[in-house]
């Protein structure tokens, strides 16, 4: 079983709609959760972090965490063509500065 | 505020050769982590340096080694290169053991022929 699982996509969403990206993880002791955006040929860019159960909103982005279900998600509201990228879910086992374990990423395409 | 920088941008090496990649962390950061990202995959953790010591190591062979300097910059060395070492090598920096967030540099694209 992979430690962090994501649907590889591609996920196609019309411009202006809500894009929903999902991630599950196997280590029940995981404490820190991150979403990175990676454009083709570029490096990952941190867009959201979440540490406690519930929702965290930042602009058009909302991260949701459910530790009991070992599930984390990212919602992108009012999707724009510039949101087209691969979204990587990353998990850390501690609140400290521990290694990140990544999923393989979900490729998102926003259709104008 | 300078972000994480890496050099070189691209590198082509032959099997069996050795390579050194360099990273300068974001201003104010003292911890450097290295990741390898193969095409179509998520980044894989290689190792992390803090206070000039290797703090954590992922599942990579001893051919992969590193170093951190007093100014917090870091090097990744790979010996006896294999074709399978071709990948994007990413450096991430963070602000000490109490910081949860890691920020990536632009990466070094290594091609082994």
Backbone of each chain as ProteinMPNN parsed JSONL, in Angstrom:
{"seq_chain_A": "XXXXXXXXXXXXXXXXXXXXXXXXXXXXXXXXXXXXXXXXXXXXXXXXXXXXXXXXXXXXXXXXXXXXXXXXXXXXXXXXXXXXXXXXXXXXXXXXXXXXXXXXXXXXXXXX", "coords_chain_A": {"N_chain_A": [[0.842, -1.192, 0.0], [0.584, 2.17, -0.932], [2.08, 4.991, 0.697], [1.078, 7.592, 0.541], [-1.683, 8.427, -1.269], [-2.986, 9.481, -4.361], [-5.392, 10.355, -6.846], [-4.334, 10.046, -10.099], [-5.365, 11.4, -12.215], [-5.942, 12.573, -15.641], [-7.72, 15.401, -14.285], [-10.383, 17.174, -15.371], [-11.807, 20.362, -15.401], [-14.333, 22.793, -15.804], [-13.751, 26.271, -16.505], [-14.206, 28.555, -13.847], [-15.622, 26.799, -12.279], [-15.691, 24.543, -9.375], [-12.813, 22.891, -8.367], [-11.936, 19.745, -7.127], [-9.68, 18.052, -5.214], [-8.229, 15.067, -4.046], [-6.745, 13.14, -1.361], [-5.306, 10.388, 0.291], [-3.81, 8.899, 3.193], [-1.519, 6.608, 4.779], [-0.178, 6.448, 7.242], [-1.189, 6.636, 10.418], [-0.219, 8.233, 12.397], [0.494, 10.623, 11.27], [0.981, 14.152, 11.146], [1.239, 16.651, 9.918], [0.193, 18.365, 6.985], [0.288, 19.025, 3.534], [-0.249, 20.931, 0.538], [1.085, 21.123, -2.632], [1.684, 22.929, -5.626], [2.595, 22.199, -8.922], [3.847, 23.304, -11.816], [4.335, 22.287, -15.211], [7.587, 21.217, -15.804], [8.613, 22.797, -13.821], [9.443, 23.523, -10.326], [7.975, 22.247, -7.221], [5.496, 24.277, -5.608], [4.561, 25.615, -2.563], [1.224, 25.77, -1.525], [-0.786, 25.393, 0.365], [-1.117, 24.596, 3.819], [-2.036, 22.377, 6.465], [-2.994, 21.41, 9.745], [-4.751, 20.593, 11.692], [-7.918, 18.947, 12.279], [-10.638, 19.7, 10.081], [-11.549, 22.617, 8.174], [-9.497, 24.824, 6.24], [-9.105, 27.973, 4.955], [-7.81, 29.878, 2.237], [-7.881, 32.487, 0.361], [-8.905, 31.555, -2.84], [-8.538, 28.918, -2.278], [-9.247, 25.999, -0.358], [-8.359, 23.868, 2.187], [-9.045, 20.657, 3.46], [-9.173, 18.539, 6.272], [-9.359, 15.303, 7.614], [-8.56, 13.425, 10.075], [-9.396, 11.052, 11.254], [-10.438, 9.575, 9.158], [-8.216, 9.55, 7.645], [-7.687, 11.358, 5.539], [-7.245, 13.961, 3.231], [-8.071, 16.953, 1.554], [-8.236, 19.25, -1.24], [-9.828, 22.121, -2.249], [-10.527, 24.134, -5.023], [-11.853, 27.11, -5.711], [-13.783, 28.937, -8.192], [-12.255, 28.245, -10.534], [-9.393, 28.872, -12.553], [-7.749, 29.148, -15.768], [-5.025, 29.361, -15.232], [-4.717, 27.756, -13.053], [-4.249, 25.262, -13.951], [-2.275, 22.526, -13.564], [-0.055, 20.188, -11.906], [-1.02, 18.803, -8.845], [0.367, 18.207, -5.792], [0.139, 16.175, -2.975], [1.399, 16.209, 0.282], [2.781, 14.694, 3.181], [3.699, 14.773, 6.605], [5.273, 13.166, 9.365], [5.414, 14.312, 11.82], [5.137, 17.179, 13.978], [7.368, 18.587, 13.865], [10.265, 19.456, 11.925], [10.176, 17.419, 9.81], [10.769, 14.821, 7.321], [9.11, 15.021, 4.153], [6.525, 13.083, 2.769], [5.409, 12.304, -0.36], [2.544, 12.136, -2.532], [1.812, 10.844, -5.86], [0.728, 12.845, -7.299], [-1.919, 14.832, -8.78], [-3.056, 15.565, -11.939], [-4.371, 18.507, -13.045], [-6.601, 20.063, -15.227], [-7.89, 23.043, -16.391], [-10.623, 23.959, -18.191], [-11.177, 26.385, -20.586]], "CA_chain_A": [[0.0, 0.0, 0.0], [1.342, 3.397, -0.988], [1.923, 5.776, 1.91], [0.205, 8.72, 0.214], [-2.312, 8.097, -2.539], [-3.781, 10.491, -5.062], [-5.843, 9.999, -8.182], [-3.377, 10.703, -10.991], [-6.054, 12.221, -13.209], [-6.171, 14.001, -15.479], [-9.002, 15.912, -13.848], [-10.748, 18.326, -16.195], [-12.833, 21.165, -14.74], [-14.608, 24.023, -16.559], [-13.372, 27.536, -15.889], [-15.229, 29.101, -12.967], [-16.183, 25.744, -11.425], [-14.878, 24.129, -8.221], [-11.987, 21.701, -8.556], [-11.788, 19.012, -5.873], [-8.543, 17.127, -5.271], [-8.274, 14.222, -2.862], [-5.51, 12.468, -0.962], [-5.397, 9.558, 1.493], [-2.484, 8.541, 3.693], [-1.584, 5.352, 5.532], [0.401, 6.568, 8.583], [-2.177, 7.27, 11.279], [0.489, 9.187, 13.239], [0.835, 11.831, 10.511], [0.55, 15.354, 11.851], [1.296, 17.867, 9.085], [-0.295, 18.039, 5.645], [0.597, 20.133, 2.647], [-0.543, 20.855, -0.891], [2.005, 21.834, -3.498], [1.315, 23.038, -7.033], [3.779, 22.063, -9.756], [3.66, 23.508, -13.245], [5.19, 21.419, -16.013], [8.976, 21.655, -15.928], [8.988, 23.662, -12.693], [9.522, 22.87, -9.024], [6.739, 22.381, -6.437], [5.257, 25.535, -4.896], [3.642, 25.393, -1.445], [0.042, 26.619, -1.595], [-1.615, 25.267, 1.566], [-0.71, 23.68, 4.88], [-3.107, 22.177, 7.437], [-2.466, 20.583, 10.829], [-5.811, 20.095, 12.568], [-9.132, 18.558, 11.576], [-11.542, 20.764, 9.681], [-11.271, 23.36, 6.965], [-8.639, 26.012, 6.292], [-9.324, 28.705, 3.718], [-6.847, 30.922, 1.868], [-8.282, 32.949, -0.964], [-9.76, 30.596, -3.565], [-8.169, 27.563, -1.874], [-9.67, 25.471, 0.937], [-7.865, 22.536, 2.518], [-9.885, 19.955, 4.427], [-8.462, 17.422, 6.885], [-10.107, 14.388, 8.461], [-7.542, 12.466, 10.533], [-10.024, 9.756, 11.542], [-10.559, 8.894, 7.874], [-6.904, 9.638, 7.001], [-8.09, 11.947, 4.264], [-7.057, 15.4, 3.107], [-8.511, 17.386, 0.237], [-8.02, 20.642, -1.638], [-10.849, 22.673, -3.133], [-10.16, 25.377, -5.693], [-13.077, 27.762, -6.181], [-13.636, 29.84, -9.334], [-11.039, 27.752, -11.201], [-8.864, 29.664, -13.66], [-6.798, 28.376, -16.595], [-3.705, 29.37, -14.59], [-4.696, 26.699, -12.031], [-3.874, 24.005, -14.608], [-0.977, 22.116, -13.031], [-0.123, 18.969, -11.095], [-1.131, 19.131, -7.429], [1.012, 17.178, -4.981], [-0.196, 16.083, -1.561], [2.576, 15.796, 1.057], [2.454, 14.393, 4.571], [4.844, 14.65, 7.511], [4.862, 12.346, 10.509], [5.618, 15.006, 13.081], [4.962, 18.621, 13.892], [8.682, 19.165, 13.649], [10.715, 19.626, 10.549], [10.439, 16.061, 9.355], [10.715, 14.598, 5.883], [7.795, 14.999, 3.518], [6.205, 11.954, 1.899], [4.53, 12.844, -1.389], [1.811, 11.317, -3.478], [2.312, 10.983, -7.227], [0.174, 14.061, -7.871], [-3.101, 14.823, -9.644], [-2.944, 16.572, -13.001], [-5.617, 19.272, -13.181], [-6.722, 20.915, -16.407], [-9.061, 23.932, -16.373], [-11.058, 24.142, -19.582], [-11.792, 27.727, -20.75]], "C_chain_A": [[0.883, 1.25, 0.0], [1.063, 4.226, 0.254], [0.985, 6.952, 1.707], [-0.363, 8.453, -1.18], [-3.131, 9.257, -3.074], [-4.243, 9.906, -6.38], [-4.976, 10.772, -9.178], [-4.042, 11.599, -12.034], [-5.801, 11.709, -14.621], [-7.6, 14.326, -15.047], [-9.289, 17.183, -14.645], [-11.941, 19.038, -15.569], [-13.084, 22.424, -15.569], [-14.167, 25.262, -15.785], [-14.53, 28.089, -15.065], [-15.839, 28.084, -12.022], [-15.252, 25.458, -10.242], [-14.124, 22.859, -8.581], [-11.762, 21.053, -7.192], [-10.715, 17.953, -6.028], [-8.466, 16.369, -3.957], [-6.966, 13.481, -2.62], [-5.793, 11.62, 0.271], [-3.981, 9.157, 1.904], [-2.599, 7.365, 4.643], [-1.07, 5.477, 6.97], [-0.547, 7.343, 9.488], [-1.536, 8.316, 12.197], [0.87, 10.478, 12.524], [0.217, 13.063, 11.142], [0.45, 16.594, 10.98], [0.992, 17.494, 7.645], [-0.169, 19.257, 4.753], [0.095, 19.846, 1.244], [0.456, 21.73, -1.63], [1.438, 21.848, -4.909], [2.607, 22.985, -7.853], [3.389, 22.231, -11.217], [4.682, 22.649, -13.992], [6.594, 22.008, -16.16], [9.464, 22.546, -14.81], [9.047, 22.859, -11.402], [8.217, 23.066, -8.248], [6.693, 23.694, -5.669], [4.225, 25.273, -3.802], [2.449, 26.342, -1.55], [-0.829, 26.521, -0.346], [-0.947, 24.315, 2.547], [-1.873, 23.566, 5.863], [-2.649, 21.175, 8.472], [-3.549, 20.007, 11.737], [-7.063, 19.802, 11.752], [-9.999, 19.769, 11.24], [-11.088, 21.406, 8.389], [-10.326, 24.517, 7.245], [-8.735, 26.694, 4.938], [-8.24, 29.751, 3.512], [-7.175, 31.349, 0.446], [-9.23, 31.972, -1.63], [-9.517, 29.155, -3.145], [-8.731, 27.223, -0.49], [-9.091, 24.08, 1.099], [-8.772, 21.951, 3.589], [-9.125, 18.742, 4.946], [-9.401, 16.622, 7.764], [-9.143, 13.285, 8.884], [-8.152, 11.097, 10.814], [-10.146, 8.922, 10.268], [-9.247, 8.897, 7.1], [-7.05, 10.202, 5.595], [-7.836, 13.442, 4.31], [-7.444, 15.805, 1.686], [-8.196, 18.856, 0.018], [-9.136, 21.033, -2.588], [-10.322, 23.977, -3.716], [-11.443, 25.971, -6.257], [-12.763, 28.685, -7.351], [-12.358, 29.503, -10.112], [-10.687, 28.606, -12.416], [-7.923, 28.808, -14.496], [-5.401, 28.319, -15.981], [-3.598, 28.346, -13.458], [-4.324, 25.337, -12.636], [-2.443, 23.646, -14.236], [-1.152, 20.73, -12.41], [-0.105, 19.37, -9.625], [-0.631, 17.934, -6.614], [0.563, 17.289, -3.533], [1.044, 15.579, -0.832], [2.203, 15.677, 2.528], [3.739, 14.265, 5.381], [4.379, 13.97, 8.788], [4.92, 13.089, 11.829], [5.3, 16.473, 12.883], [6.292, 19.326, 13.672], [9.044, 19.179, 12.192], [11.127, 18.271, 9.986], [10.355, 15.96, 7.837], [9.272, 14.619, 5.401], [7.68, 13.732, 2.663], [5.132, 12.431, 0.933], [3.718, 11.75, -2.064], [2.374, 11.56, -4.875], [1.72, 12.195, -7.938], [-1.058, 13.819, -8.728], [-2.945, 15.933, -10.663], [-4.313, 17.2, -13.231], [-5.558, 20.145, -14.426], [-8.011, 21.723, -16.297], [-9.403, 24.268, -17.817], [-11.735, 25.511, -19.726], [-13.193, 27.651, -21.346]], "O_chain_A": [[1.8, 1.38, 0.811], [-0.037, 4.185, 0.805], [0.188, 7.277, 2.587], [0.383, 8.277, -2.144], [-3.866, 9.92, -2.342], [-3.567, 9.06, -6.964], [-4.889, 11.998, -9.113], [-3.393, 12.441, -12.654], [-5.478, 10.534, -14.797], [-8.551, 13.625, -15.395], [-8.525, 18.147, -14.592], [-12.953, 18.415, -15.247], [-12.126, 23.066, -15.999], [-14.21, 25.285, -14.555], [-15.678, 28.096, -15.508], [-16.508, 28.461, -11.059], [-14.177, 26.046, -10.122], [-14.712, 21.88, -9.04], [-11.436, 21.735, -6.221], [-10.825, 17.062, -6.871], [-8.619, 16.953, -2.884], [-6.191, 13.23, -3.542], [-6.453, 12.084, 1.2], [-3.075, 9.087, 1.074], [-3.651, 7.145, 5.243], [-1.476, 4.699, 7.834], [-0.696, 8.557, 9.349], [-2.231, 9.189, 12.718], [1.509, 11.343, 13.123], [-0.919, 13.033, 11.614], [-0.339, 17.493, 11.27], [1.451, 16.471, 7.137], [-0.479, 20.377, 5.16], [0.02, 18.696, 0.811], [0.65, 22.902, -1.308], [0.79, 20.893, -5.335], [3.59, 23.646, -7.518], [2.684, 21.394, -11.782], [5.749, 22.33, -13.468], [6.76, 23.151, -16.586], [10.605, 23.007, -14.837], [8.742, 21.667, -11.384], [7.433, 23.956, -8.579], [7.705, 24.164, -5.15], [3.138, 24.767, -4.08], [2.62, 27.557, -1.65], [-1.543, 27.47, -0.025], [-0.293, 23.35, 2.15], [-2.609, 24.53, 6.075], [-1.989, 20.192, 8.134], [-3.303, 19.046, 12.467], [-7.245, 20.346, 10.662], [-10.083, 20.728, 12.007], [-10.339, 20.815, 7.611], [-10.341, 25.111, 8.323], [-8.481, 26.079, 3.902], [-7.804, 30.417, 4.451], [-6.813, 30.69, -0.528], [-10.249, 31.599, -1.049], [-10.218, 28.256, -3.608], [-8.697, 28.044, 0.426], [-9.302, 23.21, 0.254], [-9.211, 22.649, 4.503], [-8.511, 18.006, 4.175], [-10.149, 17.186, 8.562], [-8.931, 12.324, 8.145], [-7.484, 10.08, 10.628], [-9.976, 7.703, 10.301], [-9.166, 8.314, 6.019], [-6.605, 9.613, 4.61], [-8.163, 14.112, 5.289], [-7.171, 15.078, 0.731], [-7.928, 19.603, 0.96], [-9.368, 20.372, -3.6], [-9.752, 24.81, -3.011], [-12.049, 25.408, -7.169], [-11.636, 29.159, -7.497], [-11.498, 30.358, -10.32], [-11.553, 29.006, -13.193], [-7.355, 27.841, -13.988], [-4.674, 27.347, -16.18], [-2.502, 28.094, -12.957], [-4.108, 24.371, -11.904], [-1.509, 24.38, -14.557], [-2.251, 20.176, -12.392], [0.724, 20.177, -9.206], [-1.134, 16.817, -6.734], [0.603, 18.368, -2.941], [1.675, 14.622, -1.278], [1.411, 16.462, 3.048], [4.736, 13.722, 4.907], [3.25, 14.163, 9.239], [4.514, 12.548, 12.857], [5.205, 16.952, 11.753], [6.335, 20.509, 13.336], [8.202, 18.935, 11.327], [12.305, 18.03, 9.722], [9.924, 16.894, 7.161], [8.344, 14.284, 6.137], [8.604, 13.364, 1.939], [4.075, 12.904, 1.35], [4.144, 10.599, -2.156], [3.285, 12.367, -5.061], [2.145, 12.543, -9.039], [-1.224, 12.753, -9.321], [-2.731, 17.092, -10.311], [-5.282, 16.517, -13.565], [-4.59, 20.872, -14.647], [-9.092, 21.159, -16.131], [-8.576, 24.793, -18.563], [-12.744, 25.775, -19.073], [-13.836, 28.681, -21.544]]}, "seq_chain_B": "XXXXXXXXXXXXXXXXXXXXXXXXXXXXXXXXXXXXXXXXXXXXXXXXXXXXXXXXXXXXXXXXXXXXXXXXXXXXXXXXXXXXXXXXXXXXXXXXXXXXXXXXXXXXXXXXX", "coords_chain_B": {"N_chain_B": [[13.665, 39.5, -0.815], [15.534, 36.731, -1.036], [14.829, 33.633, -2.55], [15.028, 30.03, -2.378], [17.92, 28.842, -3.915], [19.447, 26.993, -6.582], [22.134, 25.203, -8.122], [23.897, 23.442, -10.726], [21.473, 24.437, -13.304], [20.848, 22.577, -15.296], [22.315, 19.417, -16.095], [24.463, 17.137, -17.679], [25.63, 13.918, -17.5], [27.842, 11.052, -17.667], [27.379, 7.527, -17.305], [28.746, 6.142, -14.335], [30.22, 8.337, -13.652], [30.761, 11.097, -11.321], [28.8, 13.498, -9.504], [28.124, 16.813, -8.333], [25.761, 18.719, -6.702], [24.385, 21.909, -5.873], [23.004, 24.012, -3.27], [21.419, 26.866, -1.979], [19.861, 28.027, 0.877], [16.667, 29.619, 1.568], [16.616, 32.981, 2.77], [17.1, 33.266, 6.23], [16.484, 30.663, 6.782], [17.585, 27.483, 8.062], [17.696, 24.814, 7.671], [18.08, 22.169, 5.415], [16.689, 20.132, 2.961], [16.891, 17.387, 0.693], [15.482, 16.173, -2.313], [14.521, 13.689, -4.721], [13.051, 13.693, -7.861], [11.552, 11.703, -10.074], [10.388, 11.423, -13.475], [6.965, 12.024, -13.751], [6.424, 11.217, -11.192], [6.031, 11.733, -7.608], [8.098, 13.819, -5.5], [10.876, 12.207, -3.903], [12.222, 11.675, -0.721], [15.582, 12.297, 0.085], [17.72, 13.08, 1.96], [18.192, 15.066, 4.972], [19.61, 18.054, 6.258], [20.784, 19.637, 9.148], [22.224, 21.985, 11.267], [24.72, 21.351, 10.214], [24.783, 18.628, 10.165], [23.691, 15.37, 9.11], [20.421, 14.774, 9.481], [18.169, 13.238, 8.979], [17.506, 10.398, 6.879], [16.501, 9.125, 3.769], [15.422, 6.28, 1.798], [17.855, 5.716, 0.164], [20.833, 4.737, -1.58], [24.288, 4.519, -0.365], [25.755, 5.825, -2.236], [24.755, 8.259, -2.548], [25.451, 11.231, -1.03], [25.93, 13.943, 1.286], [26.39, 17.377, 2.341], [26.496, 20.044, 4.672], [27.176, 23.451, 4.99], [28.698, 26.002, 7.144], [27.31, 28.363, 6.545], [24.805, 27.487, 6.021], [24.276, 26.62, 3.436], [24.188, 23.882, 1.073], [25.384, 20.766, -0.259], [24.799, 18.14, -2.606], [26.051, 15.044, -3.337], [26.574, 12.594, -5.794], [27.817, 9.483, -6.457], [29.315, 7.187, -8.847], [27.416, 7.158, -11.039], [24.236, 6.044, -12.226], [22.024, 5.076, -14.92], [19.45, 5.26, -13.963], [19.562, 7.308, -12.171], [18.884, 9.596, -13.367], [16.977, 12.444, -13.132], [14.925, 15.039, -11.62], [16.443, 17.006, -9.284], [15.699, 18.235, -6.205], [15.969, 20.84, -3.883], [14.978, 21.746, -0.657], [14.191, 24.253, 1.692], [13.87, 25.156, 5.169], [12.788, 26.697, 8.261], [14.391, 25.835, 10.727], [13.885, 23.456, 13.44], [11.347, 23.851, 14.438], [9.733, 24.667, 12.456], [7.182, 24.018, 10.117], [6.946, 24.108, 7.393], [8.222, 23.558, 4.158], [10.153, 24.927, 1.557], [10.7, 24.894, -1.874], [13.535, 24.959, -4.101], [14.406, 25.826, -7.55], [15.347, 23.507, -8.701], [17.585, 20.954, -10.058], [18.119, 19.586, -13.136], [19.158, 16.451, -13.857], [20.719, 14.483, -16.215], [21.674, 11.287, -17.069], [23.741, 9.574, -19.199]], "CA_chain_B": [[13.953, 38.309, -0.019], [15.924, 35.693, -1.978], [14.304, 32.304, -2.271], [15.991, 28.932, -2.459], [18.598, 28.788, -5.201], [20.163, 25.75, -6.854], [22.984, 25.212, -9.305], [23.466, 24.124, -11.951], [20.086, 24.213, -13.706], [20.849, 21.316, -16.017], [23.595, 18.728, -16.065], [24.487, 15.855, -18.383], [26.78, 13.121, -17.074], [27.943, 9.692, -18.19], [27.357, 6.458, -16.284], [29.982, 5.921, -13.618], [30.804, 9.595, -13.196], [30.307, 11.657, -10.065], [28.211, 14.816, -9.694], [27.854, 17.62, -7.138], [24.712, 19.717, -6.873], [24.492, 22.896, -4.804], [21.752, 24.636, -2.84], [21.461, 27.918, -0.958], [18.502, 28.111, 1.42], [15.986, 30.909, 1.687], [17.114, 33.805, 3.86], [16.488, 32.979, 7.523], [16.306, 29.227, 6.939], [18.817, 26.81, 8.442], [17.542, 23.374, 7.431], [18.004, 21.863, 3.987], [16.318, 18.761, 2.611], [17.057, 17.069, -0.721], [14.516, 15.234, -2.857], [14.679, 13.275, -6.109], [11.763, 13.529, -8.519], [11.555, 11.07, -11.394], [9.309, 11.899, -14.345], [5.644, 11.474, -13.468], [6.344, 10.777, -9.803], [6.218, 12.748, -6.59], [9.47, 13.861, -4.958], [11.279, 11.204, -2.909], [13.152, 12.247, 0.242], [16.922, 11.701, 0.097], [18.203, 13.331, 3.308], [18.0, 16.401, 5.514], [20.738, 18.548, 7.03], [20.526, 20.688, 10.144], [23.435, 22.219, 12.063], [25.838, 20.716, 9.505], [24.742, 17.177, 10.326], [22.587, 14.662, 8.468], [19.439, 14.555, 10.553], [17.295, 12.148, 8.543], [17.895, 9.875, 5.585], [15.508, 8.277, 3.128], [15.862, 4.981, 1.308], [18.777, 5.903, -0.942], [22.116, 4.076, -1.287], [25.388, 5.345, 0.125], [26.306, 6.623, -3.346], [24.216, 9.61, -2.328], [25.965, 11.823, 0.196], [25.719, 15.38, 1.31], [27.152, 18.195, 3.276], [25.964, 21.385, 4.921], [28.232, 24.372, 5.375], [28.307, 26.913, 8.237], [26.355, 29.387, 6.083], [23.57, 26.718, 5.799], [24.176, 26.071, 2.1], [24.341, 22.435, 1.094], [25.747, 20.054, -1.48], [24.413, 16.74, -2.782], [26.997, 14.337, -4.175], [26.183, 11.262, -6.22], [28.931, 8.763, -7.058], [29.036, 6.012, -9.685], [26.084, 7.436, -11.581], [23.491, 5.045, -12.986], [20.999, 5.674, -15.78], [18.272, 5.49, -13.128], [19.716, 8.52, -11.353], [18.348, 10.725, -14.137], [15.801, 12.944, -12.418], [14.99, 16.418, -11.131], [16.873, 17.018, -7.89], [15.108, 19.402, -5.558], [16.397, 21.241, -2.553], [13.94, 22.484, 0.069], [14.697, 24.796, 2.95], [12.885, 25.476, 6.193], [13.359, 27.515, 9.341], [14.659, 25.169, 11.978], [13.118, 22.276, 13.809], [9.994, 24.225, 14.828], [8.971, 25.113, 11.282], [6.549, 22.887, 9.468], [6.818, 24.31, 5.956], [9.422, 23.454, 3.348], [10.055, 25.676, 0.311], [11.601, 24.288, -2.846], [14.249, 25.685, -5.118], [13.988, 25.508, -8.923], [15.755, 22.156, -9.065], [18.637, 20.658, -11.033], [17.739, 18.449, -13.993], [20.323, 15.616, -14.137], [20.554, 13.429, -17.221], [22.796, 10.352, -17.106], [23.715, 8.847, -20.482]], "C_chain_B": [[14.251, 37.157, -0.977], [15.329, 34.361, -1.561], [15.414, 31.289, -2.311], [16.612, 28.942, -3.85], [19.362, 27.477, -5.33], [21.018, 25.927, -8.099], [23.639, 23.846, -9.477], [21.989, 23.848, -12.243], [19.928, 22.859, -14.39], [22.252, 20.732, -16.0], [23.461, 17.42, -16.838], [25.773, 15.136, -17.992], [26.716, 11.74, -17.718], [27.916, 8.699, -17.035], [28.733, 6.279, -15.649], [30.637, 7.194, -13.097], [30.214, 10.013, -11.857], [29.766, 13.067, -10.325], [28.0, 15.491, -8.34], [26.833, 18.689, -7.472], [24.72, 20.639, -5.657], [23.166, 23.588, -4.537], [22.054, 25.717, -1.813], [20.05, 28.12, -0.431], [17.954, 29.533, 1.375], [16.543, 31.658, 2.888], [16.354, 33.507, 5.154], [16.257, 31.505, 7.778], [17.639, 28.545, 7.236], [18.791, 25.306, 8.193], [17.34, 23.136, 5.938], [17.673, 20.386, 3.8], [16.49, 18.577, 1.107], [16.043, 15.997, -1.122], [14.895, 14.905, -4.295], [13.296, 13.08, -6.706], [11.95, 12.945, -9.911], [10.329, 11.548, -12.168], [7.991, 11.215, -13.993], [5.44, 10.997, -12.047], [6.397, 11.967, -8.854], [7.662, 12.74, -6.109], [9.681, 12.792, -3.89], [12.384, 11.794, -2.026], [14.478, 11.515, 0.214], [17.528, 11.831, 1.492], [17.979, 14.787, 3.683], [19.201, 16.785, 6.369], [20.305, 19.697, 7.938], [21.755, 20.788, 11.017], [24.596, 21.386, 11.525], [25.877, 19.193, 9.671], [23.542, 16.594, 9.587], [21.617, 14.246, 9.555], [18.514, 13.376, 10.235], [17.774, 11.675, 7.188], [16.776, 9.005, 5.053], [16.15, 7.005, 2.611], [16.698, 5.122, 0.037], [20.123, 5.279, -0.573], [23.188, 5.078, -0.863], [26.07, 6.14, -0.982], [25.837, 8.077, -3.251], [24.749, 10.124, -0.988], [25.793, 13.331, 0.126], [26.581, 16.074, 2.33], [26.4, 19.504, 3.471], [27.088, 22.244, 5.471], [27.744, 25.314, 6.475], [27.316, 27.992, 7.821], [25.011, 28.759, 5.685], [23.409, 26.206, 4.376], [24.534, 24.592, 2.138], [24.76, 21.912, -0.273], [25.181, 18.635, -1.428], [25.417, 16.129, -3.744], [26.431, 12.958, -4.525], [27.367, 10.632, -6.942], [28.437, 7.633, -7.95], [27.639, 6.105, -10.292], [25.538, 6.281, -12.406], [22.471, 5.761, -13.869], [19.763, 6.063, -14.961], [18.376, 6.695, -12.219], [19.229, 9.758, -12.099], [17.032, 11.173, -13.522], [15.967, 14.437, -12.188], [15.363, 16.346, -9.657], [16.466, 18.348, -7.265], [15.688, 19.612, -4.174], [15.253, 22.023, -1.919], [14.541, 23.024, 1.349], [13.554, 25.128, 3.887], [13.604, 26.118, 7.37], [13.432, 26.724, 10.631], [13.677, 24.073, 12.314], [11.68, 22.607, 14.193], [9.139, 24.681, 13.658], [8.418, 23.916, 10.542], [6.635, 22.954, 7.952], [8.164, 24.285, 5.257], [9.175, 24.123, 1.994], [11.129, 25.181, -0.65], [12.31, 25.312, -3.719], [13.808, 25.241, -6.5], [14.405, 24.124, -9.402], [16.929, 22.11, -10.036], [18.198, 19.426, -11.817], [19.006, 17.693, -14.364], [19.942, 14.548, -15.157], [21.818, 12.596, -17.24], [22.692, 9.535, -18.387], [24.684, 7.663, -20.47]], "O_chain_B": [[13.35, 36.657, -1.651], [15.324, 34.005, -0.382], [16.594, 31.637, -2.281], [15.9, 29.041, -4.85], [19.855, 26.923, -4.347], [20.682, 26.69, -9.005], [23.909, 23.161, -8.49], [21.336, 23.108, -11.507], [19.001, 22.101, -14.102], [23.243, 21.455, -15.903], [22.483, 16.689, -16.681], [26.868, 15.679, -18.137], [25.682, 11.322, -18.238], [28.372, 8.996, -15.931], [29.752, 6.266, -16.339], [31.495, 7.147, -12.216], [29.3, 9.377, -11.332], [30.213, 13.749, -11.248], [27.733, 14.831, -7.336], [27.014, 19.468, -8.408], [25.023, 20.207, -4.545], [22.325, 23.736, -5.424], [22.845, 25.511, -0.892], [19.131, 28.362, -1.214], [18.686, 30.502, 1.171], [16.9, 31.052, 3.899], [15.123, 33.497, 5.173], [15.87, 31.127, 8.884], [18.686, 28.961, 6.739], [19.765, 24.609, 8.478], [16.54, 23.808, 5.287], [18.296, 19.511, 4.402], [16.261, 19.508, 0.335], [15.782, 15.051, -0.378], [15.501, 15.715, -4.997], [12.46, 12.383, -6.131], [12.447, 13.616, -10.815], [9.355, 12.018, -11.58], [7.908, 9.988, -13.942], [4.394, 10.432, -11.726], [6.764, 13.073, -9.251], [8.371, 11.752, -6.295], [8.794, 12.51, -3.084], [13.362, 12.346, -2.532], [14.526, 10.289, 0.304], [17.819, 10.825, 2.14], [17.63, 15.621, 2.848], [19.743, 15.963, 7.107], [19.564, 20.595, 7.536], [22.277, 19.767, 11.465], [25.356, 20.792, 12.291], [26.88, 18.551, 9.356], [22.506, 17.245, 9.456], [21.955, 13.461, 10.44], [18.132, 12.617, 11.125], [18.374, 12.439, 6.431], [16.171, 8.235, 5.799], [17.292, 6.693, 2.951], [16.282, 4.69, -1.037], [20.517, 5.285, 0.593], [23.025, 6.292, -0.981], [26.874, 7.029, -0.703], [26.452, 8.987, -3.805], [24.517, 9.514, 0.056], [25.548, 13.908, -0.933], [27.367, 15.471, 3.059], [25.751, 20.006, 2.553], [27.859, 21.802, 6.323], [26.543, 25.423, 6.72], [26.559, 28.488, 8.656], [24.173, 29.426, 5.078], [22.492, 25.427, 4.115], [25.111, 24.107, 3.112], [24.514, 22.541, -1.301], [25.094, 18.017, -0.367], [25.613, 16.64, -4.847], [25.886, 12.256, -3.673], [27.864, 11.183, -7.924], [27.299, 7.179, -7.831], [26.795, 5.235, -10.079], [26.256, 5.635, -13.169], [22.101, 6.904, -13.604], [19.115, 7.072, -15.239], [17.403, 7.072, -11.567], [19.169, 10.846, -11.526], [16.09, 10.389, -13.403], [17.0, 15.024, -12.513], [14.673, 15.698, -8.871], [16.839, 19.424, -7.734], [15.869, 18.669, -3.403], [14.632, 22.863, -2.571], [15.312, 22.336, 2.019], [12.422, 25.351, 3.46], [14.83, 26.094, 7.473], [12.618, 26.926, 11.532], [12.747, 23.8, 11.555], [10.857, 21.694, 14.266], [7.973, 25.037, 13.829], [9.11, 22.914, 10.362], [6.415, 21.943, 7.284], [9.124, 24.911, 5.706], [8.136, 23.92, 1.367], [12.302, 25.063, -0.295], [11.773, 26.375, -4.032], [12.937, 24.38, -6.626], [13.878, 23.623, -10.395], [17.225, 23.079, -10.735], [17.941, 18.367, -11.246], [19.844, 18.215, -15.1], [18.971, 13.813, -14.98], [22.914, 13.13, -17.409], [21.678, 8.881, -18.633], [24.792, 6.943, -21.462]]}, "name": "protein", "num_of_chains": 2, "seq": "XXXXXXXXXXXXXXXXXXXXXXXXXXXXXXXXXXXXXXXXXXXXXXXXXXXXXXXXXXXXXXXXXXXXXXXXXXXXXXXXXXXXXXXXXXXXXXXXXXXXXXXXXXXXXXXXXXXXXXXXXXXXXXXXXXXXXXXXXXXXXXXXXXXXXXXXXXXXXXXXXXXXXXXXXXXXXXXXXXXXXXXXXXXXXXXXXXXXXXXXXXXXXXXXXXXXXXXXXXXXXXXXX"}
